[in-house]
């Protein structure tokens, strides 16, 4: 299955650069007719709740309750903090209105397994691209084998530990969130400089000259709502020292063409509605959450499954 008809409508803006990041806006996505809220909107208005699946809890699963009359989009890589340990979403999910479901997650706080709160809240952050890419690849491998949308928890912990050490962040619970907390000044400095244009529906980000990630939504409003989370994740990578330089525009165009040439297969999502299309081929991997054939969110990274 190819997403070329949808991707062929996309075009790139001129790049904007700040602190090791080069950002290309993506325009022209087909809009889905479905109405949905973001996770942060639902949590802030008391219309959704995220908890452990039981009193004892289970590391790779959480309970998501949608109390609203709208569908809710949960994004791959979004971080949830609280309860027995902080988690990140393994894949993007569209939760049905007035529903309860289990959602697949990974732990990003290895040293804690006790209640800090009964439920989870939003951290306002998304996992950095290296972690998101590793998780996306592991989920694709698991689904291919007939398994759940599971990431390799050991690899997740290893990457969190590497990131903390690289940034000289000390966390007694080995929490990814501590890296954001300690370096938020440097991270937010990039947020100030990088703003999406009104018609951007997606973004292609290069960090120190290398492709970091491609994220694309079906509408500009969604990109604006997720912008700060996504750029904070990229900024966590950008503040690591690197000797790489800026990338020429032709490389950005080439990555968009690779995305158009990629194939993949669809799987029933682990909770929610739609189709979890796993991207592969053409030096690209990642996934897109499709509803009636339209990607609500696509994330893509360099590399092969």
C-alpha positions as CSV (number, residue, x, y, z in Angstrom):
1,X,0.0,0.0,0.0
2,X,1.3,3.4,-1.0
3,X,0.4,6.9,0.3
4,X,1.7,8.5,-2.9
5,X,-1.6,10.1,-3.9
6,X,-1.8,11.9,-0.6
7,X,1.9,12.7,-0.4
8,X,2.0,14.0,-4.0
9,X,-0.2,17.0,-2.9
10,X,2.4,18.1,-0.4
11,X,5.0,20.9,-0.9
12,X,7.8,22.4,1.2
13,X,8.4,25.9,2.4
14,X,11.7,27.7,2.6
15,X,13.7,26.5,5.7
16,X,13.8,28.3,9.0
17,X,16.8,27.7,11.2
18,X,17.5,28.0,15.0
19,X,20.0,26.5,17.3
20,X,21.0,23.5,15.2
21,X,17.5,22.9,13.8
22,X,16.5,23.5,10.2
23,X,12.7,23.4,9.7
24,X,10.8,23.0,6.5
25,X,7.0,23.6,6.6
26,X,4.8,21.1,4.7
27,X,1.7,22.4,2.9
28,X,-1.2,20.9,1.0
29,X,-2.4,17.9,3.0
30,X,-5.9,16.5,2.3
31,X,-8.2,17.3,5.2
32,X,-10.2,14.6,6.9
33,X,-13.9,15.5,7.6
34,X,-13.7,13.9,11.1
35,X,-13.8,16.2,14.1
36,X,-11.3,15.4,16.9
37,X,-9.7,17.0,19.9
38,X,-6.1,16.7,21.0
39,X,-5.1,14.8,24.1
40,X,-4.0,18.0,25.9
41,X,-7.4,19.7,25.1
42,X,-9.3,16.7,26.5
43,X,-7.2,16.4,29.6
44,X,-7.3,20.2,30.3
45,X,-11.1,20.2,30.1
46,X,-11.7,17.1,32.1
47,X,-13.0,15.2,29.1
48,X,-10.5,12.4,29.2
49,X,-8.6,10.4,31.9
50,X,-5.5,8.3,31.7
51,X,-4.8,5.8,34.5
52,X,-2.9,2.6,35.2
53,X,-4.9,-0.4,33.9
54,X,-5.3,-1.7,37.5
55,X,-4.1,-0.9,41.0
56,X,-0.9,-3.0,40.4
57,X,-0.4,-1.5,37.0
58,X,1.2,-2.9,33.8
59,X,4.2,-1.2,32.2
60,X,3.2,-1.5,28.5
61,X,-0.5,-0.5,28.9
62,X,-2.6,2.3,30.2
63,X,-6.3,2.9,30.4
64,X,-7.7,5.8,28.4
65,X,-11.2,7.0,29.1
66,X,-12.8,9.4,26.6
67,X,-15.8,11.1,28.3
68,X,-16.4,13.6,25.5
69,X,-18.7,13.4,22.4
70,X,-15.6,13.9,20.1
71,X,-12.9,11.6,19.0
72,X,-9.5,12.3,20.6
73,X,-6.1,12.1,18.8
74,X,-3.2,10.7,20.9
75,X,0.1,11.1,19.2
76,X,3.0,8.7,19.0
77,X,5.7,10.0,21.3
78,X,3.5,12.1,23.5
79,X,4.7,11.9,27.1
80,X,2.3,11.3,30.0
81,X,3.6,11.9,33.6
82,X,2.4,10.7,36.9
83,X,0.8,7.5,38.3
84,X,3.4,4.7,38.9
85,X,5.9,5.9,36.2
86,X,6.0,8.3,33.2
87,X,5.2,6.8,29.8
88,X,5.2,7.7,26.1
89,X,2.7,6.6,23.5
90,X,4.0,3.8,21.2
91,X,1.9,4.8,18.2
92,X,-0.8,7.3,17.2
93,X,-4.4,6.5,18.2
94,X,-7.8,8.0,17.5
95,X,-10.0,7.2,20.5
96,X,-13.7,6.9,19.7
97,X,-16.1,9.3,21.4
98,X,-17.5,8.1,24.8
99,X,-15.2,5.1,25.0
100,X,-12.7,3.3,27.2
101,X,-9.6,1.5,25.8
102,X,-6.2,0.2,26.6
103,X,-3.4,2.2,24.9
104,X,0.2,0.8,24.2
105,X,3.0,2.8,25.9
106,X,6.6,2.5,27.0
107,X,8.2,3.6,30.3
108,X,10.6,6.5,30.3
109,X,11.2,6.6,34.0
110,X,13.0,3.3,34.8
111,X,13.7,4.0,38.5
112,X,10.2,4.6,39.8
113,X,7.3,2.1,40.3
114,X,5.1,3.7,42.9
115,X,2.2,6.1,42.7
116,X,2.9,9.8,42.5
117,X,-0.7,10.5,41.5
118,X,-3.8,8.4,40.6
119,X,-3.9,9.5,37.0
120,X,-1.6,10.9,34.3
121,X,-1.2,14.4,33.1
122,X,0.4,15.9,30.0
123,X,4.0,16.9,30.3
124,X,3.8,19.3,27.4
125,X,6.6,17.4,25.7
126,X,7.1,14.7,23.1
127,X,9.9,12.2,23.1
128,X,13.0,13.2,21.0
129,X,13.3,11.9,17.5
130,X,15.9,9.3,18.1
131,X,13.7,7.6,20.7
132,X,10.6,8.0,18.5
133,X,12.3,6.5,15.6
134,X,13.6,3.4,17.5
135,X,10.1,2.9,19.0
136,X,8.4,3.2,15.6
137,X,10.7,0.6,14.1
138,X,10.2,-1.8,17.1
139,X,6.4,-1.4,16.9
140,X,6.5,-2.2,13.1
141,X,8.5,-5.3,13.8
142,X,6.1,-6.4,16.5
143,X,3.0,-5.9,14.4
144,X,4.7,-7.8,11.5
145,X,5.1,-10.8,13.8
146,X,1.5,-10.7,14.7
147,X,2.1,-9.0,18.1
148,X,0.9,-5.9,19.7
149,X,2.0,-2.3,19.1
150,X,5.0,-2.9,21.5
151,X,8.4,-1.2,21.6
152,X,11.5,-2.8,23.1
153,X,11.4,-1.5,26.6
154,X,15.1,-2.3,27.2
155,X,16.1,-0.2,24.2
156,X,13.8,2.7,25.4
157,X,15.5,2.7,28.8
158,X,18.9,2.6,27.2
159,X,18.2,5.6,25.0
160,X,16.7,7.5,28.0
161,X,19.9,6.8,30.0
162,X,22.1,7.8,27.1
163,X,20.2,11.1,26.6
164,X,20.5,12.0,30.3
165,X,24.2,11.2,30.4
166,X,24.9,13.1,27.2
167,X,23.1,16.2,28.6
168,X,24.7,15.8,32.0
169,X,21.3,15.5,33.7
170,X,21.1,13.7,37.0
171,X,17.7,11.9,37.6
172,X,17.3,9.6,40.6
173,X,14.4,7.9,38.8
174,X,16.1,7.9,35.4
175,X,13.3,10.1,34.0
176,X,13.3,11.5,30.5
177,X,11.2,14.4,31.8
178,X,14.1,15.5,34.0
179,X,16.1,16.3,30.8
180,X,13.3,18.6,29.7
181,X,13.1,20.2,33.1
182,X,16.8,20.9,33.4
183,X,17.3,22.2,29.9
184,X,14.0,23.9,29.3
185,X,15.5,27.4,29.0
186,X,17.6,26.3,26.0
187,X,14.7,24.3,24.6
188,X,12.2,27.2,24.8
189,X,14.7,29.6,23.2
190,X,14.2,27.6,20.0
191,X,10.4,27.6,20.4
192,X,10.6,31.4,20.4
193,X,12.5,31.5,17.1
194,X,10.6,28.7,15.3
195,X,6.9,29.4,14.5
196,X,4.7,27.5,12.0
197,X,3.1,29.5,9.1
198,X,-0.7,29.5,9.1
199,X,-1.0,27.1,6.2
200,X,1.6,24.5,7.3
201,X,0.1,21.1,8.1
202,X,3.4,19.4,8.7
203,X,7.1,19.9,9.3
204,X,10.3,18.3,8.2
205,X,13.1,18.8,10.7
206,X,16.8,18.4,10.3
207,X,19.0,18.4,13.4
208,X,22.7,19.3,12.9
209,X,22.3,18.5,9.2
210,X,20.6,15.1,9.5
211,X,16.9,14.2,9.1
212,X,15.3,14.2,12.5
213,X,11.7,13.5,11.6
214,X,8.8,14.3,9.3
215,X,5.5,14.9,11.0
216,X,2.4,15.7,9.0
217,X,-1.3,16.2,9.9
218,X,-4.5,16.4,7.9
219,X,-5.0,20.1,9.0
220,X,-2.9,23.1,10.0
221,X,-4.7,23.5,13.3
222,X,-3.4,20.2,14.5
223,X,0.2,21.1,13.7
224,X,-0.2,24.4,15.6
225,X,-1.6,22.5,18.6
226,X,1.2,20.0,18.6
227,X,4.0,22.4,17.5
228,X,5.5,23.1,21.0
229,X,5.6,19.4,21.9
230,X,7.3,18.4,18.7
231,X,9.8,21.2,18.7
232,X,10.7,20.6,22.3
233,X,11.5,17.0,21.4
234,X,13.7,18.1,18.5
235,X,15.3,20.7,20.7
236,X,16.3,18.1,23.2
237,X,18.4,16.6,20.3
238,X,19.7,19.9,19.1
239,X,21.3,20.8,22.4
240,X,23.5,17.8,22.1
241,X,26.8,19.0,20.6
242,X,27.5,18.1,16.9
243,X,29.9,19.2,14.2
244,X,27.3,18.7,11.4
245,X,26.1,21.7,9.3
246,X,23.0,22.9,7.6
247,X,21.5,20.7,4.8
248,X,20.7,22.0,1.3
249,X,17.1,22.3,0.3
250,X,17.5,19.6,-2.4
251,X,18.0,17.0,0.4
252,X,14.6,18.0,1.9
253,X,13.0,17.6,-1.5
254,X,14.7,14.2,-1.8
255,X,13.3,13.0,1.5
256,X,9.8,14.0,0.5
257,X,10.2,12.0,-2.7
258,X,11.4,9.0,-0.6
259,X,8.3,9.3,1.5
260,X,6.2,9.2,-1.6
261,X,8.0,6.1,-2.9
262,X,7.6,4.2,0.4
263,X,5.2,1.4,0.8
264,X,3.9,-0.5,3.8
265,X,1.1,-2.4,5.4
266,X,-1.9,-1.6,7.5
267,X,-2.9,-3.0,10.9
268,X,-5.8,-2.5,13.2
269,X,-4.8,0.1,15.8
270,X,-4.2,-1.0,19.4
271,X,-7.2,0.9,20.7
272,X,-9.2,3.4,18.8
273,X,-10.4,3.5,15.2
274,X,-8.8,3.8,11.8
275,X,-5.8,2.0,10.3
276,X,-2.2,2.0,11.6
277,X,-0.2,2.1,8.3
278,X,3.4,1.2,8.9
279,X,5.8,2.8,6.4
280,X,8.7,0.9,4.9
281,X,11.0,1.0,1.9
282,X,12.8,3.8,0.0
283,X,15.0,4.4,3.1
284,X,12.0,5.5,5.2
285,X,10.2,4.0,8.1
286,X,7.5,5.2,10.5
287,X,3.7,5.1,10.4
288,X,0.5,7.0,9.6
289,X,-2.8,6.8,11.3
290,X,-5.4,6.6,8.5
291,X,-9.1,7.2,8.8
292,X,-11.0,6.5,5.6
293,X,-7.7,6.5,3.7
294,X,-6.7,10.0,5.0
295,X,-3.7,10.3,7.3
296,X,-4.6,12.2,10.5
297,X,-1.0,12.0,11.6
298,X,2.1,10.7,9.8
299,X,5.6,10.4,11.3
300,X,8.6,9.3,9.3
301,X,12.3,8.8,9.9
302,X,15.3,7.8,7.9
303,X,16.3,4.1,7.9
304,X,14.8,0.8,6.9
305,X,12.5,-1.6,8.9
